[in-house]
Amino acid sequence: MSKDVEAGIRGGFSAGDYLDQPPAPFFDTDELSRWSFYRAIIAEFIATLLFLYVGVLTVIGNQRQSSASACGGVGVLGGHINPAVTFGLFMGRKVSLVRAVLYIAAQCLGAICGCGLVKLLKKANFNDLGGGATELADGFSPSAGLAAEIIGTFVLVYTVFSATDPKRKARDSHVPVLAPLPIGFAVFVVNLATIPVTGAGINPARSFGSAVMFNKHKAWDNHWIFWAGPFIGAAMAAIYHEFVLRGGAAKTLRSFRSSSI
């Protein structure tokens, strides 16, 4: 049976038979001098570009074939590809503020470029079918939409934390499960529940990119919901997993104090 006893091992924390990485510094300017940091930012840009290209093009194709509501895809397909996931990981001290800000900027830029490619290739369909933009459905109040985005993103980000938790992976090492599988299933379930309300945003970059390229009034109506909801849900998931389930509040407080000295 594993013991939750911390001991420094090559920059990490050992707890029994699993290894926790140390909390990321709150503001790490040293990252700006590393090529690996910029490779990661470029990867976020390209991955989000491709994700939005495939996702929005699929939405438009679905709308063209049917009058049914758009299926606003969202997910984490390697990397973060979602400002809410990045923000949640920042709240959980998995990434620094510098990395989080630049990741989110790259994701938003990639989303705009991905939607731009769709508009370039399918301009008539893009404009006629709403550009795949996420919108609050008729009959729902902004507070209902906000709640749907908060809950949906909470499920997604909590699943990301759980699927990548080193303690869980060590405990269940006899059951080989790849992290994308539970994350993908969470995305599927959240989409089923959230599409009828908001079109399933739960990814600010996805909502922002399609709104920028479609750029019609309705796409910007209640757009704040698709930022506030995911960020609140991500913060709640990070606090619940890291500070409640993992009991990391005291450790995080100590790391913040040590990094500021």
N, C-alpha and C positions, 0 to 999 in steps of 0.2 A: 504494500500500500504506500503510495507516494506521500511524502511529507512536504508541506509548504514552507520550506526553510530556504531563505535566500542566501546565496553565496556567489561572489563575483567570479565568473568564468569567461575569460576572453571578451569582456565588455558586456556580457549578458547576465541574467539572473537564473541560477539553477534552482529548480524546485522539484526535487525527486528526480524523475526520469524525463523531465521536459525542460526546455530552455526558453526563457522569456527574454526578448530583446529589451535593452534599457529604453526608457522613454526618450523620444526625440527631443532635442533642445527646442525651446519655444521659438527662438529666433537665431537660426544658424547661418550666418553670412559666409561661413567657410564653404558651404555648398555651391556658392556662386563661382568658385574657382575650379570646380570638378566637371570634367567632360561627361561623366556618368549622369550628373544632374541634368544637363541639357539634353542628353539622349533620352532621358525619362520624359522630359517636357515635350520633345518632338514626338515621342511615342504616344503620349496622351493626345496630342493634336491629330496625328494620323488615325489613331484608333477611333477617336470621336468623329472625325470626318467620315470614315468608312461606316461607322455605326449609324450615323444620321443619314448617310446616302442610302444605305440598305433599308433602314427603318422607315424613312419618309417615303421613299419610292414604293415600298410595300404598302404603306397606308394609302397612297394615291391610287395604286393599282387596285386595291381592295374597294375603294370608293367608286372607281370607274366601273367595276363589274357589278357592284351592288349598291343599293341606297342605304345599306346599314351603316351604323356609326363607324368612324375610323378606329382602327386598333393602334393606339399610340404605343409603339414598342419602347422598351427601356431596359437597361440591364448593365451588368458589369461583365464584359467579355474579355477578360485579361486587362490588367491595369485598372484604373478607376473609372474613366469614361463618364463620370458623373460628379458634378460639384458637390452634391449632397454626400456622396461616399467620401470624397476627399475631406470635406468639412468634418464629417463624423470621425474619420481617422485622425484628423488634427485634434479634435476634442479628446480623443483617446490617447494622445501623445504618441501616435504612430508616425506622423510626419511633422516637420517644422512649419512655422508660419510662412517662411519664404517659399518652401516647396508647395504648400497648399495654395498660396495665392497664384503662383505661376502655373500650377496644374489647372486651376479653375480658369485662368485666362486662356490657356492652350485649349482646354475643352470647349469653351465658348467660341473661340475662333474656329476650331475644327468643326463645330456644329454649324456655324454660319457657312463655311466653305462646303460642307457636305450637302446642306440644303441648297446651296447655290448650284452645285452640280446637278441636282435633281431638277431645279428650275430651268437650268440651261438645256437639259435634255428633254424635259416634258413641260415646257412653259405653259401651253394651253391647259393641260390637265392640272398643272400645279395651281394656276390661278383660279380655274373653275371649281376645283375641289377643295379649296381652303388651304392649300399648301401643307397639309398634314399638321396644321397648328393645333395645339391643345387648347380647348376652350371649356368654360363652365357650361354644362348642359342645361337646357331649358328646364325650369321647374326646381332648380337647386339654388339655394342662397350661397353667397360667398363664404359664409361660415361653414356650411356643409362641405363646400369644395375644399376649404382649408383643412377641415378635419380629415377628409378623405386623403389628402396629400400627406398630412402628418402621419396618419396611421400607416399608409402604404409605404412611406419612406422608412418609418420605424421598423417595419417588418424586414424590408430589404437590407438596411444597414446593420440591424441586429444579426441577420443571417450572415452577412459578410464578416462581422466580428466573430461569430460562433464558428463559422467554417474555417477561419484562419487562426483560431486560438491554438497556440502550441500545447497547452495543457490538454485540450480535448483531443488533439491529434495524437498525443502521446498515449492518452488513456484508451483511445479507440484504434491504436495502430494495427491491431489484428483485423480491422475492417477497412480495407483500402477504399476511401471515398475521396474523389477529387473535389476541391472546393467549388469549382464552377457548377457542379451538379445541384447542390442545395441552393446555391445562389440563383441559378437559372429557374429552379422550381419556385422559389420565392417570387421572382419576377412574374412568372406565369400566374400564380395565385393572386398576386397584387393587381395585375392587369385585369383579371376577371372581376375583381371587386371594385376597381376604381374607374375603369373605362366608362361605365354608365354615368358617372358623376363629372369627371374632369377630362376624360380621354386618356387617363393614366399618364400624368406627367412624371412625377417622382424623379425627375432629372432636369434641373434648371437649364442645363445646356441644350437639351433636346427641345424644351419649350422655347427658349430664347432664340435658337438658331432658326426654327421654323417661323417664329413671329417676325424676326428681322427680314427674312427673305420674302415672306408673304406680304407683310407690312400693310395690312388692312386694319381698319379700326377694331373690328371684332377680335382679331388676334391679340390685341393689346388690352382688351377689356379684362379686368381682373387678373392681369398678368402677374401681379404681385403674389397671388396665391401660389404660383408655380416656383417661386423663390422662397417665400416665407415658410410654406408648408414643408417642403423637403429639408430645409435647414433646421427647422424646429424638430422634425421627426428624427433627423440624423443626430442632433445633439442629445435628444432623449435616449436614443439607442446606445450612444457612446457612454453616457452617464450610467445607464442601467447596467450595461455589460461590464464596463471597466471598474466602476466605483461601487456597484451593488453586488453583482454576481462574483466578480473577481476580488472585491474588497481592496481596490487599488487607490482609494482616496488618500490614505496616509502616505503611500509611496509616491504618488504623483505630487503631493504637496512638498515632500522632501526634495524631489527632483527639481521642481520649480525654484525652490530656495537655493539649491546648490548651483543651478545654472545661472542664477542672477548674481552670484558672488564673484 
